[in-house]
Amino acid sequence: MPISMYAITVPVFTRYLNNLDAVLATAEKFVEERKIKPEVLGQSRLAPDMLPLTFQVQSTTDRVKFALCRLTGREAPSWQDTEVTLADLRARVKKGLDFVSSFSEADLAGAENRMVTLKVRGEDTQVPAVEHITLNAVPQIFFHLTTAYALLRHNGVPIGKRDFVGA
Amino acid sequence: MPISMYAITVPVFTRYLNNLDAVLATAEKFVEERKIKPEVLGQSRLAPDMLPLTFQVQSTTDRVKFALCRLTGREAPSWQDTEVTLADLRARVKKGLDFVSSFSEADLAGAENRMVTLKVRGEDTQVPAVEHITLNAVPQIFFHLTTAYALLRHNGVPIGKRDFVGA
């Protein structure tokens, strides 16, 4: 199996966004059964100065979107951060999944030779694409995914690591 | 910059284990200043049925070790899970870093063509190395790294996402 920019992005993002959707679906059921107001979990945090669940899901999907756009030169669509309920957050994940599925192996062919432009302390900085994806984009995506999982877990949603890792 | 099995493992593990060490160092200082017993944070959990910080650090380093051994056919050393204090956990991370630094680009050359053997429900199962690393090993490493970070953050240790992502 060859190693490629496609292999380290599209199948990974697809699998883990699907897993995030499944975890959010379990959270929806939990909230319904316990008659918890639909906006409560979305606003939950692990520390008062940490961003809430809504942000973690928005950031996961945004970072997936930007990673693929930077690798291909495609313009990133703008997604409004208006999600409140778990259903809204699942729709956001679905938007992310649809976007990921619009990238083919051909779209990402040769992306390992690109430089990507990032803002670092307000300045445009050029970084090799491989370095950006492996050392920054993928870790940050898993950071926000895991934080979303941890927030739900901490609030009693019946999920385990198997739900994070998926099939 | 070429994409390789080395590029998606060794530099990533090195950077994020170093970041974990820095976060644990901040936790050590926090514990000393507040005269918290040295074993308390190591036993902290985000949910009563979730494994504690010691496990998260042990699992991070174990998964790094197994990923590199599976890719190269090297035998994995056995590390006793005896850590109690934050100093112990930093020593465990150091052990992980030393092990990672023993792998060269040449050691991992061609690893994308290997099959790795995993136990799946007690059965030996062959999985392509690229699939194992991208869809399972790296996500699980970031799962445990982020959980360690989240546990410390939840307990008031003054860290931010910048400390997770590092330089």
Interface residues (C-beta under 8 A of the other chain):
Chain A: M1 P2 I3 S4 M5 A7 I8 P11 V12 R15 Y16 L46 A47 M50 E112 N113 P128 A129 V130 E131 T134 L135 N136 V138 P139 Q140 F142 F143 T146 T147 Y149 A150 R153 H154 G156 K161 F164 V165
Chain B: M1 P2 I3 S4 M5 A7 I8 P11 V12 R15 Y16 L46 A47 M50 E112 N113 P128 A129 V130 E131 T134 L135 N136 V138 P139 Q140 F142 F143 T146 T147 Y149 A150 R153 H154 G156 K161 F164 V165
